[in-house]
Amino acid sequence: MQLTILGSGTSMGVPVIGCRCGVCTSGDPHNQRLRTAALLQHQGTTILIDAGPDLRVQMLRHSVTRLDAVLLTHAHTDHIGGIDDLRPFTMGRNHSLGVYGDPGTLRRVRHMFDYAFDPAPSMSTRPRIETRELTVLFTVGAITVAPFRVLHGPHAIVGYRFGKLAYITDASALPPDTMEQLQGLDTLVLNALRHQPHPLHLTVADALTIVEQLRPRQAFFIHITHDLDHATVNAELPAYAQLAFDGQVIQVRDGE
């Protein structure tokens, strides 16, 4: 399998509008972070993980012309705000694009993009999508998907496991049952907001503790603020746990 990091930034992205800090004004392209999202590809199947407000730019940047499904982690705008830009992927198709999420996330999608679900004829294009509630295990083409629960402050949101790969964003803690589900990973993608504590997100130290407990071969940190300079932080981190960057391509073993 191949995972492409489409965006590694937080809800405001990096640079942050109006900010003149060292990271926001950095000449290092690794410090330019679109909102967090990823693309998973395997044997002709392509899955988008989260559809934030930078979706159009991300799809053009990586020449994506086809999607088989969209997996949503939760309903915050930086993860669903680009759903209208799914229109080109559904135009001319004879079936809808499946958008997967937990019940609360899908309710929010149907509310924010209600026009996409209106059965009345429209003179305007609209995304032809079908919301699908998550099950314990399901397949999209050649990819087996195993959702699991993570905590985002007081709220439960969704992470995903694909064989030896797990993808988690916006977590503040992983429940014990989830830690059990994540044994035997080859690759872990996990959020690490900044060094300072935050009520809704893991810090770099928190994320590193989880990595050391799960012991994947390699971990990549995402959902990063402008507090973290890419080169500086990676020099401080162990080689097996590094900040990810936009456009990074990660090859993953696909065995169970």
Order of alpha helices (4+ residues) and beta strands (2+ residues): beta-beta-beta-alpha-beta-alpha-alpha-beta-alpha-beta-beta-beta-beta-beta-alpha-beta-alpha-beta-alpha-beta-beta
